[in-house]
Amino acid sequence: MVDLNRPLVEWNRGSLAFLTKNAVADPRVKVVVADVAQVIARAPAGQFDAIVLDLYEGPHAATNSARDPLYGADALARTWSALRPGGAFAVWSEERDRAFEDRLAATGFSVQRHKSGQGGRVHIVYVGIVGPAAGVPA
């Protein structure tokens, strides 16, 4: 688990631990306080089974720059590389973003889009799977 804010990690170890059944104390969980984009960029190829981004702002028109540190083309290539074959990349978004879908597919991810809820804003979870014959991303 990577979080930018140490107080959030400490709350989840302390007064908020009951909300997650103290998940951060699970010996399978490694907690890192850092910028997730930098952690992904430094990861050796195939290090992760899954990368899940549930951030305040998901992909949308303002983050559709090829240089965006999380959703841009270069960032997606780094994410693809950090995942093992069959690994999953999941991203929460407030709404559908076709340009992001296109970048995911162009990187080599098999793309799935899942909607949740009805009425009002429709939240989307994108899931990109690294193919079993993972090599260098497109």
C-alpha positions as CSV (number, residue, x, y, z in Angstrom):
1,M,0.0,0.0,0.0
2,V,1.3,3.4,-0.9
3,D,-0.1,6.6,0.5
4,L,1.4,10.1,0.3
5,N,0.2,11.1,3.7
6,R,1.7,9.6,6.9
7,P,-1.2,10.7,9.1
8,L,-3.6,8.6,7.0
9,V,-1.4,5.6,7.5
10,E,-1.2,6.2,11.3
11,W,-5.0,6.7,11.5
12,N,-5.4,3.3,9.9
13,R,-3.0,1.8,12.4
14,G,-4.8,3.5,15.3
15,S,-8.2,5.0,15.7
16,L,-9.5,3.9,12.3
17,A,-8.1,0.4,12.3
18,F,-11.5,-1.1,13.1
19,L,-12.9,0.2,9.8
20,T,-10.5,-2.0,7.8
21,K,-10.2,-4.8,10.3
22,N,-6.7,-3.5,10.8
23,A,-5.6,-4.4,7.3
24,V,-2.3,-2.5,7.5
25,A,-1.2,-4.9,10.3
26,D,-1.6,-7.9,8.0
27,P,1.9,-9.3,7.4
28,R,1.2,-9.5,3.7
29,V,0.8,-5.7,3.6
30,K,3.8,-3.5,3.1
31,V,3.1,0.2,3.7
32,V,5.1,2.8,2.0
33,V,4.7,6.6,2.5
34,A,5.6,8.1,-0.8
35,D,4.3,9.4,-4.1
36,V,2.7,6.4,-5.9
37,A,3.9,7.6,-9.3
38,Q,7.5,7.5,-8.1
39,V,7.0,4.1,-6.5
40,I,5.7,2.7,-9.8
41,A,8.5,4.4,-11.8
42,R,11.2,2.8,-9.6
43,A,9.6,-0.7,-9.5
44,P,11.5,-3.5,-11.2
45,A,9.7,-5.2,-14.1
46,G,7.0,-7.6,-13.0
47,Q,7.2,-6.6,-9.3
48,F,3.5,-6.2,-8.7
49,D,0.5,-8.5,-9.1
50,A,-1.9,-5.5,-9.0
51,I,-1.8,-1.7,-8.9
52,V,-5.0,0.0,-7.8
53,L,-5.4,3.8,-8.0
54,D,-8.3,5.1,-5.9
55,L,-7.4,8.8,-5.9
56,Y,-9.4,12.0,-5.4
57,E,-9.1,12.7,-9.1
58,G,-9.2,9.9,-11.6
59,P,-8.5,10.2,-15.3
60,H,-10.5,13.0,-17.0
61,A,-9.9,15.8,-19.6
62,A,-7.6,17.7,-17.3
63,T,-5.3,14.7,-16.9
64,N,-5.3,13.6,-20.5
65,S,-1.8,15.0,-21.1
66,A,0.7,12.5,-22.4
67,R,2.9,13.8,-19.5
68,D,0.4,13.2,-16.7
69,P,2.4,11.3,-13.9
70,L,-0.3,8.7,-13.4
71,Y,-2.5,8.6,-16.5
72,G,-0.3,9.7,-19.3
73,A,1.2,7.4,-21.9
74,D,4.6,7.2,-20.3
75,A,3.1,6.6,-16.9
76,L,0.9,3.8,-18.2
77,A,4.0,2.2,-19.9
78,R,5.8,2.3,-16.5
79,T,2.7,0.8,-14.8
80,W,2.5,-2.0,-17.5
81,S,6.1,-2.8,-17.0
82,A,5.8,-2.9,-13.1
83,L,3.1,-5.6,-13.4
84,R,3.7,-9.3,-13.8
85,P,2.1,-11.1,-16.7
86,G,-1.6,-11.5,-15.9
87,G,-1.3,-8.6,-13.4
88,A,-4.1,-6.0,-13.1
89,F,-4.2,-2.3,-13.1
90,A,-7.4,-0.8,-11.6
91,V,-8.3,2.9,-11.7
92,W,-11.4,4.6,-10.2
93,S,-12.8,7.5,-12.3
94,E,-15.8,9.8,-11.7
95,E,-16.9,9.4,-15.3
96,R,-16.0,7.7,-18.5
97,D,-12.8,8.9,-20.2
98,R,-12.4,7.5,-23.8
99,A,-8.9,9.1,-24.2
100,F,-7.7,7.2,-21.1
101,E,-9.3,4.0,-22.4
102,D,-7.4,4.5,-25.7
103,R,-4.1,5.1,-23.9
104,L,-4.6,1.9,-21.8
105,A,-5.3,-0.2,-24.9
106,A,-2.4,1.4,-26.8
107,T,0.0,0.5,-23.9
108,G,-1.0,-3.1,-24.3
109,F,-3.6,-3.6,-21.5
110,S,-6.7,-5.6,-22.1
111,V,-9.2,-3.0,-21.0
112,Q,-12.4,-3.6,-19.0
113,R,-14.8,-0.8,-17.9
114,H,-17.1,-1.4,-14.9
115,K,-19.9,1.1,-13.9
116,S,-21.3,1.3,-10.4
117,G,-24.4,2.9,-9.2
118,Q,-27.3,4.5,-11.0
119,G,-28.5,8.1,-11.5
120,G,-26.3,11.1,-10.9
121,R,-22.7,10.7,-11.6
122,V,-21.8,7.3,-12.8
123,H,-18.5,6.1,-11.3
124,I,-16.3,3.9,-13.4
125,V,-13.6,1.5,-12.5
126,Y,-11.2,0.7,-15.3
127,V,-9.3,-2.6,-15.2
128,G,-6.4,-3.2,-17.4
129,I,-4.9,-6.7,-17.6
130,V,-1.3,-7.4,-18.7
131,G,-1.4,-10.2,-21.3
132,P,0.2,-13.5,-20.5
133,A,2.9,-12.9,-23.2
134,A,4.0,-9.7,-21.6
135,G,7.0,-8.1,-23.1
136,V,7.7,-4.5,-23.9
137,P,4.6,-2.3,-23.8
138,A,3.5,-0.7,-27.1
